[in-house]
Amino acid sequence: MLLSDLQAKDIINIKDGNNLGRIIDAKIDNTGKIIYFVSEERKLMRKVTHSGASTFDFEKIKKIGEDVILVEL
């Protein structure tokens, strides 16, 4: 799976059902292991400015589906 495939999926927190947005970046160590992802909330309106970037560890991912990534935060 490519990072671009993951970027097309919404991230859902299974604890509270919140949509955390989509992956915009990833931190990778020298060995190629993904340390964490950076996600940003989707904007509902173009005029709304929001810098809601957050991170979550790769280990927090519970399931990668066709349309969503389920994480436990």
N, CA, C and O atoms as a printed pandas DataFrame, in Angstrom:
     atom_number atom_name residue_name chain_id  residue_number  x_coord  y_coord  z_coord
0              1         N          MET        A               1    0.843   -1.167    0.000
1              2        CA          MET        A               1    0.000    0.000    0.000
2              3         C          MET        A               1    0.897    1.243    0.000
3              4         O          MET        A               1    1.902    1.293    0.709
4              5         N          LEU        A               2    0.531    2.218   -0.784
5              6        CA          LEU        A               2    1.278    3.461   -0.879
6              7         C          LEU        A               2    0.737    4.496    0.098
7              8         O          LEU        A               2   -0.423    4.425    0.504
8              9         N          LEU        A               3    1.577    5.459    0.473
9             10        CA          LEU        A               3    1.133    6.537    1.349
10            11         C          LEU        A               3   -0.018    7.298    0.703
11            12         O          LEU        A               3   -0.938    7.727    1.400
12            13         N          SER        A               4    0.018    7.469   -0.596
13            14        CA          SER        A               4   -1.071    8.172   -1.290
14            15         C          SER        A               4   -2.398    7.425   -1.162
15            16         O          SER        A               4   -3.458    8.050   -1.165
16            17         N          ASP        A               5   -2.354    6.094   -1.050
17            18        CA          ASP        A               5   -3.581    5.317   -0.819
18            19         C          ASP        A               5   -4.155    5.637    0.555
19            20         O          ASP        A               5   -5.369    5.773    0.709
20            21         N          LEU        A               6   -3.281    5.757    1.556
21            22        CA          LEU        A               6   -3.733    6.079    2.911
22            23         C          LEU        A               6   -4.265    7.502    2.991
23            24         O          LEU        A               6   -5.200    7.766    3.747
24            25         N          GLN        A               7   -3.691    8.419    2.230
25            26        CA          GLN        A               7   -4.102    9.816    2.268
26            27         C          GLN        A               7   -5.519   10.018    1.736
27            28         O          GLN        A               7   -6.134   11.048    2.013
28            29         N          ALA        A               8   -6.039    9.075    0.993
29            30        CA          ALA        A               8   -7.385    9.194    0.436
30            31         C          ALA        A               8   -8.464    8.709    1.403
31            32         O          ALA        A               8   -9.652    8.790    1.087
32            33         N          LYS        A               9   -8.072    8.210    2.572
33            34        CA          LYS        A               9   -9.021    7.623    3.525
34            35         C          LYS        A               9   -9.226    8.550    4.724
35            36         O          LYS        A               9   -8.281    9.185    5.194
36            37         N          ASP        A              10  -10.468    8.623    5.216
37            38        CA          ASP        A              10  -10.761    9.350    6.442
38            39         C          ASP        A              10  -10.261    8.552    7.635
39            40         O          ASP        A              10  -10.265    7.322    7.612
40            41         N          ILE        A              11   -9.829    9.254    8.677
41            42        CA          ILE        A              11   -9.345    8.624    9.901
42            43         C          ILE        A              11  -10.434    8.765   10.955
43            44         O          ILE        A              11  -10.863    9.877   11.263
44            45         N          ILE        A              12  -10.884    7.638   11.509
45            46        CA          ILE        A              12  -11.951    7.629   12.508
46            47         C          ILE        A              12  -11.410    7.067   13.817
47            48         O          ILE        A              12  -10.799    5.999   13.842
48            49         N          ASN        A              13  -11.645    7.802   14.907
49            50        CA          ASN        A              13  -11.273    7.337   16.242
50            51         C          ASN        A              13  -12.372    6.402   16.735
51            52         O          ASN        A              13  -13.524    6.817   16.859
52            53         N          ILE        A              14  -12.032    5.146   17.017
53            54        CA          ILE        A              14  -13.050    4.169   17.412
54            55         C          ILE        A              14  -13.567    4.396   18.832
55            56         O          ILE        A              14  -14.611    3.857   19.199
56            57         N          LYS        A              15  -12.853    5.183   19.630
57            58        CA          LYS        A              15  -13.309    5.443   21.004
58            59         C          LYS        A              15  -14.503    6.378   21.048
59            60         O          LYS        A              15  -15.416    6.180   21.850
60            61         N          ASP        A              16  -14.508    7.414   20.180
61            62        CA          ASP        A              16  -15.604    8.378   20.232
62            63         C          ASP        A              16  -16.273    8.634   18.881
63            64         O          ASP        A              16  -17.227    9.409   18.806
64            65         N          GLY        A              17  -15.789    7.999   17.819
65            66        CA          GLY        A              17  -16.404    8.140   16.507
66            67         C          GLY        A              17  -16.032    9.412   15.758
67            68         O          GLY        A              17  -16.558    9.662   14.674
68            69         N          ASN        A              18  -15.132   10.221   16.319
69            70        CA          ASN        A              18  -14.744   11.470   15.660
70            71         C          ASN        A              18  -13.953   11.206   14.390
71            72         O          ASN        A              18  -13.122   10.300   14.325
72            73         N          ASN        A              19  -14.235   12.021   13.383
73            74        CA          ASN        A              19  -13.470   11.995   12.143
74            75         C          ASN        A              19  -12.282   12.919   12.338
75            76         O          ASN        A              19  -12.455   14.120   12.544
76            77         N          LEU        A              20  -11.081   12.373   12.275
77            78        CA          LEU        A              20   -9.856   13.129   12.522
78            79         C          LEU        A              20   -9.281   13.741   11.257
79            80         O          LEU        A              20   -8.227   14.376   11.300
80            81         N          GLY        A              21   -9.951   13.561   10.146
81            82        CA          GLY        A              21   -9.482   14.112    8.881
82            83         C          GLY        A              21   -8.764   13.078    8.053
83            84         O          GLY        A              21   -9.145   11.908    8.020
84            85         N          ARG        A              22   -7.712   13.527    7.380
85            86        CA          ARG        A              22   -6.930   12.644    6.512
86            87         C          ARG        A              22   -5.450   12.831    6.763
87            88         O          ARG        A              22   -5.017   13.863    7.274
88            89         N          ILE        A              23   -4.680   11.820    6.398
89            90        CA          ILE        A              23   -3.226   11.863    6.554
90            91         C          ILE        A              23   -2.653   12.872    5.556
91            92         O          ILE        A              23   -2.981   12.850    4.370
92            93         N          ILE        A              24   -1.792   13.754    6.062
93            94        CA          ILE        A              24   -1.126   14.716    5.180
94            95         C          ILE        A              24    0.382   14.508    5.132
95            96         O          ILE        A              24    1.050   15.016    4.232
96            97         N          ASP        A              25    0.934   13.747    6.114
97            98        CA          ASP        A              25    2.379   13.528    6.139
98            99         C          ASP        A              25    2.694   12.342    7.040
99           100         O          ASP        A              25    1.818   11.834    7.740
100          101         N          ALA        A              26    3.943   11.906    7.017
101          102        CA          ALA        A              26    4.379   10.800    7.872
102          103         C          ALA        A              26    5.823   11.035    8.298
103          104         O          ALA        A              26    6.625   11.570    7.532
104          105         N          LYS        A              27    6.147   10.635    9.517
105          106        CA          LYS        A              27    7.522   10.686   10.028
106          107         C          LYS        A              27    8.086    9.274    9.916
107          108         O          LYS        A              27    7.510    8.320   10.439
108          109         N          ILE        A              28    9.221    9.154    9.227
109          110        CA          ILE        A              28    9.839    7.856    8.970
110          111         C          ILE        A              28   11.267    7.894    9.485
111          112         O          ILE        A              28   11.987    8.863    9.246
112          113         N          ASP        A              29   11.691    6.832   10.203
113          114        CA          ASP        A              29   13.055    6.811   10.730
114          115         C          ASP        A              29   14.047    6.365    9.653
115          116         O          ASP        A              29   13.659    6.102    8.514
116          117         N          ASN        A              30   15.309    6.282   10.014
117          118        CA          ASN        A              30   16.378    5.947    9.064
118          119         C          ASN        A              30   16.265    4.540    8.498
119          120         O          ASN        A              30   16.818    4.263    7.434
120          121         N          THR        A              31   15.561    3.644    9.186
121          122        CA          THR        A              31   15.408    2.271    8.705
122          123         C          THR        A              31   14.187    2.105    7.800
123          124         O          THR        A              31   13.969    1.031    7.240
124          125         N          GLY        A              32   13.386    3.176    7.657
125          126        CA          GLY        A              32   12.194    3.109    6.822
126          127         C          GLY        A              32   10.924    2.802    7.586
127          128         O          GLY        A              32    9.859    2.678    6.981
128          129         N          LYS        A              33   11.011    2.674    8.913
129          130        CA          LYS        A              33    9.831    2.389    9.730
130          131         C          LYS        A              33    9.032    3.671    9.966
131          132         O          LYS        A              33    9.598    4.718   10.280
132          133         N          ILE        A              34    7.711    3.575    9.809
133          134        CA          ILE        A              34    6.845    4.723   10.063
134          135         C          ILE        A              34    6.723    4.915   11.565
135          136         O          ILE        A              34    6.315    4.002   12.283
136          137         N          ILE        A              35    7.077    6.104   12.040
137          138        CA          ILE        A              35    6.993    6.412   13.463
138          139         C          ILE        A              35    5.608    6.954   13.794
139          140         O          ILE        A              35    4.954    6.478   14.722
140          141         N          TYR        A              36    5.163    7.957   13.027
141          142        CA          TYR        A              36    3.813    8.486   13.229
142          143         C          TYR        A              36    3.315    9.144   11.957
143          144         O          TYR        A              36    4.088    9.458   11.052
144          145         N          PHE        A              37    2.004    9.344   11.910
145          146        CA          PHE        A              37    1.359   10.046   10.813
146          147         C          PHE        A              37    0.910   11.414   11.300
147          148         O          PHE        A              37    0.635   11.605   12.484
148          149         N          VAL        A              38    0.840   12.350   10.385
149          150        CA          VAL        A              38    0.284   13.671   10.672
150          151         C          VAL        A              38   -1.044   13.745    9.923
151          152         O          VAL        A              38   -1.109   13.492    8.720
152          153         N          SER        A              39   -2.105   14.098   10.655
153          154        CA          SER        A              39   -3.417   14.221   10.033
154          155         C          SER        A              39   -3.922   15.643   10.186
155          156         O          SER        A              39   -3.515   16.370   11.093
156          157         N          GLU        A              40   -4.810   16.027    9.290
157          158        CA          GLU        A              40   -5.409   17.352    9.357
158          159         C          GLU        A              40   -6.897   17.220    9.097
159          160         O          GLU        A              40   -7.329   16.509    8.189
160          161         N          GLU        A              41   -7.676   17.923    9.917
161          162        CA          GLU        A              41   -9.119   17.885    9.750
162          163         C          GLU        A              41   -9.502   18.444    8.389
163          164         O          GLU        A              41   -8.882   19.381    7.886
164          165         N          ARG        A              42  -10.529   17.853    7.807
165          166        CA          ARG        A              42  -11.046   18.356    6.543
166          167         C          ARG        A              42  -11.842   19.616    6.808
167          168         O          ARG        A              42  -12.556   19.708    7.806
168          169         N          LYS        A              43  -11.722   20.576    5.927
169          170        CA          LYS        A              43  -12.456   21.829    6.055
170          171         C          LYS        A              43  -13.795   21.683    5.355
171          172         O          LYS        A              43  -13.859   21.241    4.208
172          173         N          LEU        A              44  -14.864   22.055    6.046
173          174        CA          LEU        A              44  -16.190   21.959    5.452
174          175         C          LEU        A              44  -16.464   23.125    4.514
175          176         O          LEU        A              44  -17.172   22.979    3.517
176          177         N          MET        A              45  -15.906   24.273    4.838
177          178        CA          MET        A              45  -16.072   25.445    3.986
178          179         C          MET        A              45  -14.691   25.996    3.671
179          180         O          MET        A              45  -13.805   25.983    4.527
180          181         N          ARG        A              46  -14.505   26.472    2.472
181          182        CA          ARG        A              46  -13.192   26.970    2.062
182          183         C          ARG        A              46  -12.774   28.204    2.842
183          184         O          ARG        A              46  -11.579   28.450    3.010
184          185         N          LYS        A              47  -13.735   28.984    3.322
185          186        CA          LYS        A              47  -13.406   30.213    4.027
186          187         C          LYS        A              47  -12.942   29.955    5.458
187          188         O          LYS        A              47  -12.339   30.831    6.080
188          189         N          VAL        A              48  -13.211   28.786    5.976
189          190        CA          VAL        A              48  -12.822   28.470    7.346
190          191         C          VAL        A              48  -11.341   28.123    7.364
191          192         O          VAL        A              48  -10.897   27.224    6.650
192          193         N          THR        A              49  -10.584   28.839    8.180
193          194        CA          THR        A              49   -9.163   28.522    8.309
194          195         C          THR        A              49   -8.978   27.725    9.588
195          196         O          THR        A              49   -9.528   28.066   10.635
196          197         N          HIS        A              50   -8.208   26.676    9.489
197          198        CA          HIS        A              50   -8.030   25.786   10.631
198          199         C          HIS        A              50   -6.662   25.154   10.546
199          200         O          HIS        A              50   -6.286   24.621    9.502
200          201         N          SER        A              51   -5.927   25.207   11.613
201          202        CA          SER        A              51   -4.614   24.564   11.629
202          203         C          SER        A              51   -4.678   23.355   12.557
203          204         O          SER        A              51   -3.844   23.206   13.450
204          205         N          GLY        A              52   -5.659   22.503   12.344
205          206        CA          GLY        A              52   -5.908   21.376   13.215
206          207         C          GLY        A              52   -5.088   20.151   12.897
207          208         O          GLY        A              52   -5.632   19.051   12.810
208          209         N          ALA        A              53   -3.796   20.315   12.721
209          210        CA          ALA        A              53   -2.946   19.162   12.467
210          211         C          ALA        A              53   -2.678   18.428   13.774
211          212         O          ALA        A              53   -2.433   19.052   14.807
212          213         N          SER        A              54   -2.726   17.106   13.724
213          214        CA          SER        A              54   -2.420   16.292   14.891
214          215         C          SER        A              54   -1.636   15.072   14.435
215          216         O          SER        A              54   -1.561   14.785   13.240
216          217         N          THR        A              55   -1.054   14.357   15.384
217          218        CA          THR        A              55   -0.267   13.176   15.056
218          219         C          THR        A              55   -0.818   11.956   15.785
219          220         O          THR        A              55   -1.457   12.077   16.830
220          221         N          PHE        A              56   -0.561   10.786   15.220
221          222        CA          PHE        A              56   -0.877    9.534   15.896
222          223         C          PHE        A              56    0.131    8.482   15.461
223          224         O          PHE        A              56    0.558    8.447   14.307
224          225         N          ASP        A              57    0.504    7.627   16.404
225          226        CA          ASP        A              57    1.488    6.578   16.153
226          227         C          ASP        A              57    0.921    5.502   15.238
227          228         O          ASP        A              57   -0.283    5.247   15.227
228          229         N          PHE        A              58    1.798    4.883   14.481
229          230        CA          PHE        A              58    1.410    3.805   13.581
230          231         C          PHE        A              58    0.716    2.675   14.351
231          232         O          PHE        A              58   -0.208    2.043   13.841
232          233         N          GLU        A              59    1.171    2.431   15.582
233          234        CA          GLU        A              59    0.607    1.349   16.400
234          235         C          GLU        A              59   -0.837    1.602   16.811
235          236         O          GLU        A              59   -1.525    0.671   17.232
236          237         N          LYS        A              60   -1.312    2.844   16.699
237          238        CA          LYS        A              60   -2.692    3.184   17.064
238          239         C          LYS        A              60   -3.696    2.755   16.002
239          240         O          LYS        A              60   -4.901    2.743   16.255
240          241         N          ILE        A              61   -3.210    2.405   14.820
241          242        CA          ILE        A              61   -4.102    1.961   13.752
242          243         C          ILE        A              61   -4.603    0.563   14.083
243          244         O          ILE        A              61   -3.814   -0.351   14.323
244          245         N          LYS        A              62   -5.926    0.404   14.094
245          246        CA          LYS        A              62   -6.535   -0.894   14.385
246          247         C          LYS        A              62   -6.983   -1.616   13.116
247          248         O          LYS        A              62   -6.940   -2.845   13.048
248          249         N          LYS        A              63   -7.415   -0.846   12.106
249          250        CA          LYS        A              63   -7.915   -1.464   10.880
250          251         C          LYS        A              63   -7.838   -0.450    9.747
251          252         O          LYS        A              63   -8.170    0.722    9.926
252          253         N          ILE        A              64   -7.401   -0.908    8.587
253          254        CA          ILE        A              64   -7.414   -0.083    7.388
254          255         C          ILE        A              64   -8.437   -0.692    6.445
255          256         O          ILE        A              64   -8.263   -1.808    5.955
256          257         N          GLY        A              65   -9.506    0.055    6.198
257          258        CA          GLY        A              65  -10.572   -0.420    5.322
258          259         C          GLY        A              65  -10.477    0.226    3.945
259          260         O          GLY        A              65   -9.497    0.898    3.625
260          261         N          GLU        A              66  -11.503    0.014    3.146
261          262        CA          GLU        A              66  -11.511    0.578    1.797
262          263         C          GLU        A              66  -11.635    2.088    1.810
263          264         O          GLU        A              66  -11.033    2.765    0.977
264          265         N          ASP        A              67  -12.420    2.634    2.759
265          266        CA          ASP        A              67  -12.683    4.068    2.795
266          267         C          ASP        A              67  -12.156    4.771    4.039
267          268         O          ASP        A              67  -11.999    5.992    4.034
268          269         N          VAL        A              68  -11.878    4.020    5.107
269          270        CA          VAL        A              68  -11.484    4.651    6.361
270          271         C          VAL        A              68  -10.313    3.916    7.006
271          272         O          VAL        A              68  -10.026    2.757    6.708
272          273         N          ILE        A              69   -9.650    4.644    7.904
273          274        CA          ILE        A              69   -8.626    4.064    8.774
274          275         C          ILE        A              69   -9.153    4.204   10.184
275          276         O          ILE        A              69   -9.447    5.315   10.625
276          277         N          LEU        A              70   -9.279    3.090   10.908
277          278        CA          LEU        A              70   -9.768    3.120   12.280
278          279         C          LEU        A              70   -8.588    3.154   13.230
279          280         O          LEU        A              70   -7.696    2.308   13.163
280          281         N          VAL        A              71   -8.591    4.148   14.123
281          282        CA          VAL        A              71   -7.528    4.291   15.105
282          283         C          VAL        A              71   -8.143    4.328   16.495
283          284         O          VAL        A              71   -9.305    4.694   16.666
284          285         N          GLU        A              72   -7.345    3.942   17.485
285          286        CA          GLU        A              72   -7.788    3.999   18.873
286          287         C          GLU        A              72   -6.899    5.003   19.600
287          288         O          GLU        A              72   -5.737    4.726   19.896
288          289         N          LEU        A              73   -7.469    6.175   19.880
289          290        CA          LEU        A              73   -6.719    7.235   20.549
290          291         C          LEU        A              73   -7.287    7.523   21.914
291          292         O          LEU        A              73   -6.779    8.391   22.624
